[in-house]
Every structure is written in structure tokens, then in C-alpha cells.
Amino acid sequence: MSGTPNPQAPEFESVLRRYPVRLENFEGPLDLLLHLIKKHEVNIYDIPIALITRQYLDYLELMREMDLEIAGEFLVMAATLIHVKSRLLLPRPSPEQEDPEEDPREVLVQRLLEHQRYKAAAELLHERETVRSAQWMRPDDRVAPIAGEEYEPELEVDLFSLITAFKAVLERAKARPEVVVPTEQISIETRIDQLLVRLSEHEACGFEDLFDDVASRPDLIVTFLALLEMIRLKLVRVVQAGAFNAIRIYKRARPSDAPRPIGDHASDATTTPA
């Protein structure tokens, strides 16, 4: 990031504070590490700790810049990675040593493998439930009007895949010629309205296409946060056919059980059971 002062920064930061974006199913630090290992196609038993640590800290910095709530466990993992990296930089013990010191990555690898097994089991159960629901609970044409809202597949993309795609958008934006135009900072609410209008005009939209009408870093970040809020409000479906493939955005009819927008006073009211 450039050290040049940005006159829009204070206003941009106040926009983010007024409209904090929270994700209910925020993946944890082990998920981020597994994402980075898969992204770089490295052996989980021989993690290039310097590369993964640098990438992990880059993601945390971007998440901080977007004002995403980062749980303390993310910072603990950052400290753990730095500690492991520092131990790997120390002189290795002699091969003749009777009791050689264990690889400092070993405990981390075991935690990752255990978490990977847990995620695989959870995904298998989810797939079975999805198949069962499609077989027995999807209404046919005769009962669809009575059943109500149409069946729609769930989100098929994780947070870190979205952040990875957004990092690529930011990198491409650096190559554009910088145009300094003193404009008012767009709000997340306004950006949501703009994106919904665009999605209404097309059956689907590529992830990168959401950013083609903005150039400044603050506007790019607001657009990404607007997308996260649209996901939370169940206004869109976000689908990725496979790991690191193109991400597509579809507008959807908002279901009756969708959360209310942040800042909506009705969402803060306590519902009294009948």
C-alpha cells in the first residue's frame, strides 16, 4: 500500500464503522490455512512455513482493512506460525544426536489433518441431507403453489475463496491508470441497490464484473462488503463450480426467513414467543 495520504480515508473508515459486516458462518484460522495449502498445491506434511505465514498475514491485513470481525483465534494462529517459522530458522541438531528434536510443524500438521477429517465428515453429512431433501421434500408442479418458495441450492463458495478472488481484483486495479476525482464516498446500502439493479438485468454475473464500474480501493472494498451483506441477507446465490474456478453471482427471491439489514431497528427487537 502506498504511503501517500488519502484525503478520503477518514470518511471511508467512518462508512465502515457505521455499517459493520458480520458473517454468521465465519471460517476459522485452520480453514484459512487449508485454503492456502490447497491454493499453492503444497504437501500438507511439508508446509513451506515462510510462504504460508506471509500469505496468512496478508489475508489478515486485508480482513482488517475491510473491518471484518477477526476472532482472537486468528491472531493466536498468526503468533503460532511466526513461532514455528522462527524455530525453523534455528540451526538444526546434528543427525548423530540420539534424541533429535521433532519438526516444529508436526503439531500444526496434526491439527490441520484432524480439522480436514472433521470438515470432510461434515460435508458428507451435508451432501446426504441435500440429496435426501431433493428426493423427498422438493415439491412437484402440483403442490408447488401450496409449498411456497422455490427450491434453490445453497451457497457453494467459502469466505476465503471470495477473499482470494477479491485480492485478484485489487491486484488488477493497481495496473489501471490512477485518476484522482474528488467524489463522495458511496455507502454500502447504495452499493447494494446498484448491484441488485445490475443483477436484475442479467441471469447471472461474474464476480469480477461486480467491480468493473469502480476504480478506487475504497469503492472496491465497499463493493465487496456489499456483496457479503447481500449474501447474509439471502439476496443472492454465489456459486463456484470447483476450487479456484470462476465465481458466479445470481439474484434470488429473498426468503421469508432472511435476516434484516444491519441497522434495521426491527432486527434488534426481541421477539416474544406467542
Secondary structure, 3 states (H helix, E strand, C coil): CCCCCCCCHHHHHHHHHHCCCCCCCCCCHHHHHHHHHHHHCCCHHHCCHHHHHHHHHHHHHHHHHCCCCCCHHHHHHHHHHHHHHHHHHCCCCCCCCCCCCCCCCHHHHHHHHHHHHHHHHHHHHHHHHHHHHHHHCCCCCCCHHHHCCCCCCCCECCHHHHHHHHHHHHHHHHCCCCCCCCCCCCCHHHHHHHHHHHHHCCCCEECHHHHCCCCCHHHHHHHHHHHHHHHHCCCEEEEECCCCCCEEEEECCCCCCCCCCCCCHHHHCCCCCC
